[in-house]
Amino acid sequence: MIIGGVGGSGTRVVAEILRTLNFYIGNDLNGPLDNLAYTLLFKRPKWFYRHQHDSRTLIRGLRIMEKRMLKLGRLSIPEYLYLANACLSMSLHGHNRQKDGTGLWPLGRVKKMFELFPGKLHDFTGWGWKEPNTHLLIREMNDFFPGFKYIHTIRHGLDMAFSPNQQQLFNWGPMFGVRLPARDEDIPAASFRYWVEANRSVLEKGKQLGKDRFLMINFDQLCTRPLQEIEHLLSFMAVVPDQQTIDRIVSLPEFPNSTGRYKDKDLQWLGESDLSFLSSCGFKI
């Protein structure tokens, strides 16, 4: 079970729901519950731009994720080389424009990768991870994992446009034809353009995967009517928890204080096609 989305779109809440349902999502997580092994292996912009169409290399990284999360034996020599390259490039360049992840950070990730598995896999409901940037590898994950299921969380694009979290815009914007903003005042329009293009790409891939493998969660609707949305999520995962567990996970979604922050902003840059896409995703202005 993999969770992704544009950064800040509510993926943490979905990860909390999975953990409450006894899914194993890794042993090296940050505060938002991102799986940092994935961050090390794939969230390296300079490297990813060079290898985004190299499915063999990308699947090698997924094989490392699977082996080290589930402790499925030793890495091969090419896999060790992949991991060493990931550590070196991350140490030098980091994983965003603030260069987070440089220095000794990668070594901490490798140490966690080679720790013993916490328990036995059959004691868990299932396994997977949450890392927003996973939406870039939907096709490769679908090809590699036989039981692949992907949950994509989407939040109101205009709230996202005025978010302080713009890592994906600056990491991947050009990949989706979005020109990076030269001035701070240009960030909201560029961020919204990225939100549109990235989510449109994901939804197109979702149609190809089908309803058994792809689920989109509207974060605003998850907060407004948690029981109904969580019922859809449970059906997608084929999980039937007891009532006490359902009550716990229904209490998890909450509107953040930043909800509606776009309402007092200048939105003259919005076009009709933008409004149409917002509406098609279930959002209103």
ABEGO torsion letter per residue (X at the ends): XBBBEBBGAGAAAAAAAAAAAGBBAEABBBAAGBBAAAAAAABBAAAAAAAAABAAAAAAAAAAAAAAAAGAEBBBAAAAAAAAAAAAAAAAAEABAAGBGBEAAAAAAAAAAABBBBEBAAABABBEBBBAAAAAAAAAAAAABAABBBBBBBBBAAAAAABABAAAAAAAAAAAGBBBBABAAAAAAAAAAAAAAAAAAAAAAAAAAEAAABBBBBAAAAAABAAAAAAAAAAAAGBBBBAAAAAAAAAABBBBAABGAAAABBAAABBAAAAAAAAAAGBBX
